[in-house]
Each structure stands twice: as structure tokens, then as C-alpha cells.
Amino acid sequence: MELELDENKRAQHLLSYIFDVILPQYGMAKRKSQKELALSMLRALQENKLALCEAEVGTGKTHAYILAVTIHNLFSQSKTPTMISTSTIALQEAITKEYIPQISRILLEHRIIDKPLSFVVRKGKSHFVCDSRLKTYESSIRNQNRPEDQGLLAQLGELWREQEHYLDLDGFPLTPYVKERINVSQCSEFCPHSSYCRFASFSRRWLSESYDFQISNHNYILADVVNRREGKKKLLPYYNIAVFDEAHKLIDAARQIYCTRLSENEIPKLIHLISPERFVDKSSQRQMMELCTGLSEKNTRLFQKTGGAFIQSNQMENISRTIEEDRSTRLWIRDLIGMLEKLGRIFVTVKMDSCGRVKTIRNTAQSIEDRLNVFLSAKQNISWIEKSDSGGLEFCSLPRELERILYHDLWHTGVHSIITSGTISVGGNFDHFKRMTGIDLLQPQNRRVMEVSKLSPFNYSQNAILYIPEELPFPDIHDEKYIEAISREIIHLICATFGHTLILFSSYWLMERIFYEVKQEIQSFPLFIMKRGRMDMIEKFRRSGNGVLFASDSAGEGIDLPGDILSSVIIVKLPFPVPSPILEYERTKYDDFSQYVKEIITPGMIIKLRQWFGRGIRRETDTAVFSILDSRVGIHGRYRDDVLKALPDMPVTGRIEEIRRFIAEKKTGEYFLL
């Protein structure tokens, strides 16, 4: 025990020395909060505590955990990889292209490590090239013999190189259409390339424990956890340390992975796969055709009945509603299950399956049957139907005890865990996050939780100002006076800051409506609107120099726009959680509605609001205007105290003249010349 304590102290002293002496030699500023954060992470690893580490923008949490983990592993007997999980590709790219190479180079130069830190990025198979599909697509393009395809053929030829990065489609300038035709969709032992498939070969290498870091996203790691629990193929090698960065998105990822989904087009796709004359004898063909007809009719009735008004709705917002528990719905589901069981029994007798199609049919039918059974488990699950982005209907079902499942799958496993984000507490209180993720179920005698919260080192009191106008109408997207008032405030703010503005909305409909209102009045600055999936608009905004970006929730998290390009962040409406069947269920846990709002609704809003505020100031020299156009944070607003307590200290004003004065004082002449 004494030797272990001595090793722990040596590791802590070395980590302190790196922050105090070595990093400043490479131009990195000494940050007391960053060093304290890294030491807390190291101690948590040494003492097998679960570390909840909130580090606001500018703290340097990524350097902190990479160094803490690396130094811990130097003094530890364990040589398994460390898993780093993120929510965004942008952070993964920063970790792999900037942070790990930089730290590796510095530690090598000072002989702290004797070989470069190694890493591999793990993601779903659809991101990678399938040799078989690439060959087929390449042949089809060549056969067309069109001059305009020569450039595409040259790009496809590059993908045949042996190096690992030539397998990753994310690094190639190919259209989504082309990528869909050459990526890995299904791996099968029937594939003619299976014996020498590059993807299969690299997958085996990625599963080795030879890398220092395995880097992935929350969804992939949770999928691996579920696979292991269910005895399915593992996606990741064994690891003893897990770092969950951007952890404020972990619960969203969990709801995606643990949610059972069935879309209305899955049974029609199964029917399309079936060709009775190919697989069964004539005596069974009639039965097969009757089954397919019955499946199609029951599937249509089920979705039409439960979908109700959704089918005719053109509403732009995400739509979902709890599935009503009634006898007819349960009967239709049971009828579908019975038909799928009969289908499976017919195909069990089929012997001829040279291309694996029969196996695909059996597996698909079984998968649909399993999911339909989940929808019958009303006591264990929250079930609802929703309209997807593509407009189709989906049944969804999520375990009611998701927090307890996460506790068993993630926190009760013995894996050393560092959970970090800029926003996972409300005023330094982690209760909401712990409750939503199941961490609050940990017993102190089994595993203690270390809580650390570090404020941003940036000087908001000098470099920022918060604008909250008075006398705005109550937020109501159906009120024309409200829309007119918000549009007017946005126009005034855009003019006061000379563009350079990000406007964040929680409603796509309101975003589009106000965009076209403002567009009629603003011609001096380029306006951009970021519709669903249009992340390219962020780059166009960046290049514009002084543009105005109308954006949704996705732009409020994870984007990095330092400097003057983004000097004004306008939050149109407090980002309260969108009503959903999950929130309806959460409401049933509380006898007192005000307690439900206090423990679920308000903390969720505050955490997202702080994340949105984090877009404004990204570097020590940045200056920015923040605006909240919501009457509920006005002088007498219900949420004013909660909001102001949660945000960094900065001057607050309701006068647009103060915004003009702030911009004039803080910005140089070049800012106004664009």
C-alpha cells in the first residue's frame, strides 16, 4: 500500500511539473484551474472514483484529461486502451489532429514517454468503404463510358490504396449519393471479398488493445455496451478507463440507443424481399402470399390508426404522441407477431440459400417480431409514435427505468470514468445530471463520486454584455404581435453589432418566419438560414466575415467560431425541453407540478442555455454581446434570477444604446470595414 501511495504522489508531482514548467515552454499559458482539474481527474483514476468534472469554456479540459490519463497509465499496471467518447465530430478531429499529436510530441521531447501516443477513431461501418460495393460501382461507371465521370473514377481509384485512412469515406470529397453506394452496409460470410476484405482486416486490428486511445462517440460506445450485455458481437476492445466528453449530450445518446424503433416501411421492405416462387414449393406459395397480404394490411391499419392526425400533418416541428393503450392496437400487434412467426417457420425449412437471402429474411422477420413484442410491454416501457424527418411514422419505445439501466451498464462496471463538459451542473449542483444518468444510484460504500466545477477563466465582466429588453410580449409563436416585436429587436441588434450574429431558435417554424421578416429590412449584411442538416451554412457564415446566421439547436452546441466573426449571440426564447412522451412520463413521478418544473424542466433549460452562451466567447481576447429576447427573464420575469445566477457575471442592460457603445469601444476599425 505504501508503494502504491508513493507511486500516486510521483504521478501527481509529474503532472504538476508538466503544467507548471513544460507546457509554458510551448507557449501555453499557466492556468491554475486547468492544472487543478487535471490533478482531480488523476486522483479520481487513482482512487477509482467516478469523476464529474464541469469545466467551462477556456479551462482546457481536453488537455487536462489526456495528460491525466497518460500520466496515470505510466504509473499503472493496466495497459488497456482508454476510451474517449464525444458527441461531435468537430471535437474528435481536434483531439486526433491537434491535442494528442501535440501532447505526444511534447512528452517525447522531454522523454516522459518512449513512443508516440497512438489512437484510432471508431465509428459505424457506414463511414467506411466496402471493397465489393466499390468494385461493382466502379464497373458500372466505367461501362457508361462518360467523359464527365473521369474525375469520379480517379477519386474512386484512390480508395483502393492500402493505408488505413483510405478506407474512411469521411475524408473524401464524394457526394452523399456516391458514398451510399460504396460504403459498408452489411458484412456477410457469403461476401466474395470476405477473405481479403480491407474493412474486416482493419476491424480486427482496431479491436486489439495496442492503441493508447480509442476515440468514438456516445452512441457507438453505448451500442457496444448493449451488445456485450446481450451477448452480441463486441464493437470495442476491453478498456479500463472511459472519458465521456461533451457529457451533457450523453442522455440524448442513451435515449437513441436504448429506444426500440419500428418504422411503417419495414414490413413492406420485408415483403419486397420475399419471392415465394424462388424459395418455397408450390404448396406453400399460396400460404406465403396470403401471409404477405395480411402483413401488409395489418401494418397499414396499425400505423394509420395510431398515427391519427399525423398522417395528414405538414407541420414542420418534430411531432410525437404517446400511443394510446387500447384493445385494437394490442390485437393488431399480436396478429402481426403471429404472422411473422408463421413466416419464420416456413423459411426454416428452406435449404437453398446460396446468396444468404433466406437468412436475411429470417433475421429481418425475427427482428421485427422482437420489437413488436417490446411495444406490448407497457408497464416496462414508454411507447409513442412520431413523425420522422423524412415524414414517415415510427413506433418508439424506451425503458421507463433507463436511469437504472445506465447505472448497471456504465457506472457499476468497475471501469474508471471521467465525465466532463462545460455544462453539466446548475450553479455547481450536479443533482439533475446525476438523476438523469443514473449516477445518483451509486452507493458511497461501493464507489464514490468526485465533483469538480471550474469557472471559465475568460473576463466576461470586461469582454461581454447581456441585453434583456423590457416590455416584450409573452413568447407565443401564434401571436403576430410577438413575432413583430422579436423581429424588430433582432433588426435593431443586427444593426447595432454590424452583423457578426448568431440567432438561436428552438422552433424551425419561428426561425423561418422571422428570417423572412428580417430579410425584408436587412440588406447590409449577408443572411443565412440553417435548415435541418445544413451544417455547411456554418462554414458559409464563417467565410462571410460579418454575416447573420439564423440557426437551430444544433448550432448552439459544439461549434467553435473564435474572433470577431461571431460577436453577438441572440437567444430568441429560453430553451426549455420540448414536450414529449418522455417528459409526460417524468411528470407522473411528481405529485407536485412545481417540484417537477424545479427538478426537471428548469435545470434542463439552464444547462442548454449555458451551452448556447458558450458559443459567444471562445478565446481570451474575444468580445461579445449576448441577448435573451424572452419576457420571462425581464425585470419581473419568473426565471430572471435562475438565469442570471447560472450565467457568467457581466453587465446587464435593456438599452440598445449600450450595445452600440459596447461594440464601438471593444472593436477595432477593421471590424466595421467588412
N, C-alpha and C positions, 0 to 999 in steps of 0.2 A: 504493500500500500504506500509506504514511504517513497519508493522508487517511482511509483505512478504519479504521486503528488509532485515530485521533483521534475518529472518529465512535463507535467502540465504547466508548471511555472516556467520552465525553459521555453515552452511553446509560446506562452503569453509574453515573455520578455522579447522573444524574437519578433513576434507580431508587432509589438510596440516599437521596436527598433526600426522595422520596415516603414512604419508610418512616420516616425519622428525624424529619421535620418536618411533612409534610402529614397523614399518617394519624392521628397523635396529636391533631391539631386536631378530629378527628371521633370522639374517644372510643376510638380503637383503641390498645391497649397496645403499647408498643415490645417487639418480640420479636426478639432477636438471631438466633435460629435461623431465623425466618421470612425476615428480610432476607438472611441468608447463602444460604438455599435459593433465593430469587428471583434473587439475583445469579449463583448457579451455573447456574440454568436459562437466564438471559440469556447467559452466556458460552458455554454449550453451543450455543445458537442461533447465536451469532456465529461460532463455530469449527466449526460443522457436526458437533458430537459428538452421539452418542446419549446422552441423559441418563437414568440410572437414579436416581430420587430417592425414597428412602423417607422419609416424614415422619409420625411417629407422631401420634396424636390430640392436637389442641390446637396443633399447629405453625402451621396456617393455610396449607396448601399450595394451596388453591383461589385465595385472594387472590394468592399468590405467582406462580402460573403465568399467571393472567390479566394481572397487571401486567407480568410479564417479557415475555410475548408482545406486549402492546400497545406497550410502550416499544421493543422490538426492531423492530416494524413501522414505528414513527415514523421510525426512522433507516435503515430498509432500503428498497431499491429495489423489493422484491417487494410487490405489493398483493393477493395472493391470500388467500382466507379461511383462517382457522385452524380445524382440525377438533378439537373436544373430544369425546372418547369416554368414556362412563361405563358402569357396569354396572347402576346402579339409576335408576329414575325419580325417586326422592327427591333424589338429587344433581343431576339435570338441573333439577328445579324450583328447587332452591336456587341454582343457577348463573344461571338465567334470571329468577327473581323477586327475588333478593337480591344476589348477588355482582356480576354485570355491571352492573345498573342503579346500584348504589351506587358502584362504581368509575367508571363513566361520568360520574355526577353530580359526583364529586369532581374528576376530571380536567378536566371542562368548566369548573367554577368557578375552577380555577387556570390555565385557558387552555393546558393541556398538549395537549389535543385540541380541534378546532374543530367537531366534530359528535358526537352521541351514538354510543356503540358499538352496532353493530347485530348481531343474531343471528337464527338460525332453528333450530328444533328439527326434526330429521329422524327419521322413524320409518316403519315399514312401512305400506303402503297400507290395511291393515285398520283402522287407527286413524282413518280419515277417511270423511266422508260421500260416498256415491255418489248423484249427482243423480237418476239413472234409478231406482235402487232405492228412494230416498227417496220419489219421486213415486208409485211403484207401491204401496209400503207405506201411504203416507198415504191413497191412494184406497181401499185395502181396508179401512182402519179407518173411513173416512167412510161407506162403503157399509153397514157393520154398524150404524151409527147408534145406538151405545150411549151413554147419558149418562155412564157411568163412564170413557169414553175421551176426554172433552173436555180433561182436563188433559194427556194424552199428545199430543193433536193440537196443543195450544198449544206444547208443547215441540218438536214436530216442525216447527212453523211457524217457530220461532226459527232453525232450522238453514238457512233459505233466505236469511238475511242475507248481504250481500256480503263483510263483513270476514273476514279470513283465519282468525281464531280460531273462527269459527262453523263451520268445516269440520272442526275437530278434535273427535272424539267423546269424547276423554278428559276434556274439561272439562264434559261434560253429564251430569246425574243420570238417565241412562237405564239400564234393566236390560240385562245382557248379551244377553238374548233379543232385545230391540229392536235393539241395536247390531249384532248378527249379521245382521239383516235389512235394514239400511240402509247398511252400510259398503261400501267398495270391495273387491270380491272379484277381479274380472278387468277389465282395461281392454282394449277391443277397438275396432278401426276400424268395426265394424258397429254400435256403440252409437249410438242415435238422438241422444244428447246430446253426442257426441264433439266437435262443432264449437264448442260453447259450455260444455263441462264445466268447472266451477269447479276440481275436483281437477286436471285436466290443465293448466289455466291456472296455478294456483299451483305445480304441479310444475315447470313451465318457469321460473317466477320463482325457485324455490328452487335451481335448478341454475345460476343466474347467480353470478358471482363478486363480487357487490356487497356481500355481508354480511361483517362482520368475523369473525364466528364461526359455524360450522356445528356444531350440537350433536347428537350421536347416541349410540347405544350400540355396544358392541363387535361385536355380531352384525351390525348394519347396515353398519358400516364394512368388516368382513371380507367380507360379501356383495358389497359394491361392488368390493373388491379382486379377488375371484374372477371377478365379471362382466367386469371390464376385461381380466383375463388370458385369459379365454375368448372375448373379442370380443363380449360381450353388452352390453345397454343399461346405461350407467353410472347409478348411483344418486346420486352426489355430484359436485359440480364439482371442477375441479382445485384442489388445495391444496398448500401448500409446508411447512406446519407441522402436526404432529399431536400432540395431548396425549392420552395414554391414562391417565385417572384410574381409580381402583379397579382397577389393573392386575393385582392378584392374581387377578382373575376372567378375565383375557384368555385363558388356556389353556383354560378351560372353554368359553368362547365359540368358540374356534378348533375345538375338538373337535365342537361342534354344527354349525358352518358347513361344515367340511371333511368331515363324516361323510355318507356316502351312505346313505339310508334307503329301505326299501320295506316298507309295511305290508301285512298279509294282506288288507285290504279294497280295495286299489287296483285289482286286476284285476277283482273283482266290480263295482266302480263303472264301470270302462271298459265292461264287458259291458252294464251297465244303460244306458249312453249310446247303445249301438248298437241301431238299429231297422232290420233288414235290408230290410224292405218299403219303407222310406222312401227308401233311398239306392242300392240296387243292383237290377239287373234280376233276373228270376225265376231265370235260370240260375245266378246267383251266390248266391242266397239260401240254398240248401241248404249250400253250402260255408261261407258265413258262420256259419250256425247250428252246423255241426259244429266250426268253429274256436272259437266261443264256449263250446261244451260242453267241448271239450278244454282250453281255457284254464282254465275253472273247476275241472275235475277235477285237473289238474296243480298248480294253485295250492294247492288244498286239501291234496293229498298232500305237497307241498313243505313247507308250514308245519307240518302235523301231524307229519311225520317229524322235522324239525329241532327243532320245539318240544318234542317229547317230553313230559316230565312237567309242563312249564309250563302246558299246556292245562287240566289239572285243578287246578292250584295256586291256592289262595286266599291265599297268603302276602302279607303287607302290604308287605314291603320291596321295593325295586327288584330285579328279577331279570334276570340276563343270563348267557349262557354262550357260549363260543366255538363256532362252527359246526364240527362235525367234517368234515374233508375226506374224502369218500368218493365212490365212483363214481356211486352212485344220485343223490345230491344234485346233482352236476355234470350228470348226464344230464337230470334234471328241469328244471334251469335252462336247459340248451341247448334242450330241447323247447319251453319257454315262449318263448325267444327266436325260434325258428323259426316258431312260430305267430304271434307278433307281427309278424314280417317279412311273412308272408303276408297278415295283416290290413292292414298298411300298403299292400301292393301293390294290394289290392282297392280301397281308398279313394282311391288315387292317380287312378284312372280316373273317380271320381265328380265330375261337373261342378257339379251343383246344390248350392249351399251358401249360401242367402240369409241364414241366421242365424249362419253361422260354426261350425255344429255339426260338420261333417265335418273342418274344420281342427282343432277341439278334439280330436276322436277321434284324428286322425293324430298330433298333438303329444303327446297323453297316451300313446298306444301307443309312440311313439319314446322318450319319457322313461322309461317302464318298461323298455323294451329296453336302453337305455343303462345303467340302474342294475343290471340283471341281469348285464350284461357285467362290471361292476365286481366283482361277487361271484365271478366266475371268476378274478380276478387275485389269487390267494392270495399270491404272492410279494411283491406290492407293497402289500398291504392286510392289516389285522387285521379279520377278519369275525366277527360274532357275532349272536345272536338275543336279543331282550329283550322283556319284557312291559312295555307302556307303562302310563301312569297310568289309561288307560281300560280296561285289561285285555286289549287286543289284542296280537298279536305283530308284531314288526318285525325285518326283516333290517337290520343296520347294518354299515358298512364304513368304516374310517378308514385313511388312508395311513400306512404304517409310518414313513415319513420326514417326518412332519408338521413336525418342528422345522426341517428343511431347506427345506420349502415356505414356512414362515413367514419364514425368513431371506430368501428371494428375494422374497416378496410384500410384506413390511413393512420390513425393515431395510436392504435392498440397493437401495433405490429412489431415494435422494437426498433423500427427504422428511426435514425436520428433526423429530426425535422427542423428546418428553419423556414418560417412562414413570414414573408415580408412584402411590404407595399408602401406606397406613400400615403395610403388612406384605408386603414382597416380599423380605426377607432373613432369614437366620438368624444373629443376632448380628452384623449388619453385613456378612455374607458373602452376595453375590448369586449365587453359583455355581449353586444349584439353579434359581432363576428363569431365569437366562440359558440353562441347559441345556434347560429345558422349552420355551422360546420361540424357540430358535434364535439368540439374540443371541450366544452363545458362538462361533458360526461366523464372526462378523465378524473380518476381518483388521486388525490395528492399522495397517498401512500404508494401508489403504483408508478406514477410519473408526474413530476411537477412541471408546471408551465412557467416559463420566464417571459415577462412582458417588458418590452423596451419601446419607448417612443421618443424620437428625436425630431425637434422642430427644424424647419428649413433655415439654413444659415443666411439666406438672402434678406436684404434690408427692405422689407415691404413698406415700412413707415416712411422711407425716403423715396422709394422707387415705384410705388403703386398708389392708386387712389380708387376708392369704391364709390360708385354712383348709384344711388337709390332714389328715383324720382318719387315725388308725392302725388297724391290725387289721381292715381291710375285706377281704372275700373278693376273689379274683381276678375281674375282670369276666367274667361268663358269664350271658347272658340266660336260659339254660335251668336255672340253679341257683336254686331257691327261696330258699335262704339268702342269696344275693347280692341278690335282689330285696327281701327283707325288710330287709336291712342298709341298702341305698340308700334305701328308703322311710323308714326310721327316721331316718337322717341328714337327709333333706330336711325331715321334720316338725320336727326339732329346730332346723334353720336358719331355717325359716319363722317359728317362734315367737320365735327369738332376734332376728330383724330386723323383727318385726311386719309380716310380708308384704313388700311392695315388692320382689318377687323375680322374676327371670327364670331359668328352669331349661332348660338346653340339652341336647338329646339328639341322638345320631347314629342312633337306631333308632326308627322310628314305633311299632313293636310295644311296645318297652320303655316309651316315653313314655306310651302309653295304659294299659299295665298299672300303672305307678306312679301315674299320675294318679288312677285309681280306688282304689288303696290309700290314697293321701294324703287323698283326698276324704272317706273314712270317718272320718278323725281331725281334719281341719281344718274348722271352721265359722266361725271368727272373721274370716277374710279371703276375699274372692271369688277363686275359682279359674277359670282359663281354659285351654283347650287349643287349640293352633293346629294344626289338621289341614291336609292338603295344600291349598294355595291359599287358606287362610283368613287373609289378611293383615289383614282387618278386626278380628281379635282383638287386634292390637297397639293399635289405637285404643281398643277397649273396656278393655284393660288400662290404657292411659294415663288414661282418664277415671275409672277406679275409685279412684285415689288410693293404695291400699295393696294392690292385687291380687297374685296369683301367676300367672305365665304359663308354662305348660308348652309348649315350642316346639322346633322342629326347626332344622336348619342355616340355613334362610333367615332366621331371626330373629337369628342370630349375626353377620350382616353387614349393614351399610348402614342400620340403624335408629338413630335419634337420640332418646334419652329422657333429657334432662338433668334435674337436680334430684333431689328425694327419691323420685319415683315409682319409679325403679329404683335401689335401694341394695344389692342383693345379686344377684350372678351365680353360679349354681351350674352347674358343668360336670360332668355325670354321668360321662362317660367321655372319655378323650383322643380327639380327633377324627382318628384315623388314616384314611387314604384307604380307601374301601370297595373290597373285592376286585372286580376287573373284568377283562375280557379285555385291556384296555389295560395294566393293571398286570402281567398274566400275560406280556404281550409284553416289557414293560420288564425283567421278571425275567430273561428269556433273554439280555439284553445283559451280564449279570454272571456270571462264573464263581464268585464268592464271594457267598453269600447275605447275609452280614453287611455287605458293601460295598453291596449293593442296598438294604438297610434303612437304612444310614447316608446314602446319597446320594439316595434317592427317598422312602422311607416316612417316616423321621423328619423331614426338612425339610418335607414336605407337612403333617404333623401340627402341627409347630411354627408354621408360617405361619397355619394355620387357628385354632389355639389363641390366638395373639396377636390375630387378628381378633375372636374371641369376647370376649377380655378388653377389647377396645376399646369394648364396649357399656357398661361399668360407669361410667367417669368421663368425662363429656363436656364439663364446664366446670371452671374453676379452683377453684370453691367446692364441687364435688361430693365426697361421701364415699361409699365403697362397700366391701362385703365381697365377696371372691372366694373361691370354694370349688371344689376339684377332688376329686371322690369316686372316685378311681381308685387302687387299691393300687400301681400301677406308679410313682406319684410319692411313695409313702410314704418313710419314713426309709431303708429299704434297697431302694427301688424302682429298677428298671433305668433309668427315664427321669427320675428326680428331678433330676439335675444338668443335663441338657439343657433341661428345662422351666424350672427356676429361673434359669438363665443367660439364657433368652430373654425372661423377663418383667421388668417394671419392678421396681426394688428396693422392697420393702415388708416389714413384719413377717410372719413365718410362724408359725402356731400349729396345734396339733392339739387344742386345748381349746375346747369350745363356750362355756365361761365367758368366755373372752377376746373372743368375738364379742359376747356380751351387753354386756360392759363397753365395747367399742368403740362400739356403737350408742348406748349411754347417754351416752357422752362427746361424740360427734360430732353427734348430732341434737338439734334444738330441741323444745320441748314440743308444738308443732303436729304434729310427725311422729307422735306416739303417740296423738293425739286422733281420727284418722280412723276 
